[in-house]
Amino acid sequence: MRDPGWLELRARSRGSWSTALLVEASPRGRSVLVSAIGDSCLLVLDGFALRSSFPMQAGDSFTSTPDLLGDCESPSLDPPFRRARIQLAGLRRPQLLLATDALAARLLATQSDRDALFRFLRSASPAAFAAWARDEIAQGTMARDDLCLLWVS
């Protein structure tokens, strides 16, 4: 068994870190209350057109040091969530996409082919998604990091 390096030891001493993204729909689904810590992102679509996102609005907003939620003891039980209420009532075909950092950054950085990319992600098989992600990482257009998504329509 190999000895852990100094960075791994330091990371273990800090504990595990996570992002959190909570989405609460209003009773009639006309709006959502979004609470976020870290760089997981909610993307609000009308059909396949991006209308808004939270907490990040642009692909270059992502950094290597977002606010994160630690698993270690904290003096406060209330983490520093950012919150926003997003209106859905004016959208004809509202869809919500919850994406972790690398995928969210890629989606927000894309301009010209964004609708096609959303269509692909909505219908891709796990194998097709994995192949696409490998290609994106190899081309340097997406970071090798969290690539999870949840689609709500």
SULWOCOR-V896929 format. One line per field, one symbol per residue. ss: DSSP state (A for helix, B for strand, O for the rest). phi: phi as a letter, one per 30 degrees, with the letter a starting at -180 (. if undefined). A space follows every 50 residues. Layout:
BEGIN
ss=???
phi=???
END
This chain:
BEGIN
ss=OOOOOAAAAAAAAAOOBBOBBBBBBOOOOOBBBBBBBOOOBBBBBBOOBB BBBBOOOOAAAOOOOOOOBBOOOOOOOOOOOBBBBBBOOOOOOBBBBBBO AAAAAAAAAOOOOAAAAAAAAAAOOAAAAAAAAAAAAAAOOOOOOOOOBB BBO
phi=.dddddddddddddjcbbcbbcbcddecidabccbbbjbdbccccciccd cabadccbddddbdbddbcccddbdcdcdddcbaccdcedddbdbcbcbd edddddddddcdcdedddddddcddedddddddedddddicbddadbcbb cbb
END
